[in-house]
Amino acid sequence: LTLVFSGALRTQPFGAALEPRWPLPLGLEARWHFPTMPLTLSLAATGEIDSLDAFYFGAGAFAAIRF
């Protein structure tokens, strides 16, 4: 089992003051590697919240076969 946590720091566009843009997007992924098979299953979730009426969340499931 592998757990991955990620975040991204965005800045203002080039030509503007170099400062972070809020909110910060965050993500979490869990991967299960089958030791006797070339198969990996993953579950992922991501999102960001700026306010109660400005947010997004997403989720996905993935399968990979290693050759």
Buried (B, 14 or more C-beta within 10 A) or exposed (E): EEEEEEEEEEEEEEEEEEEEEEBEBBBBBEBEBEEEEEEBEBEBEBBBEEEEEEEEEEEEEEEEEEE
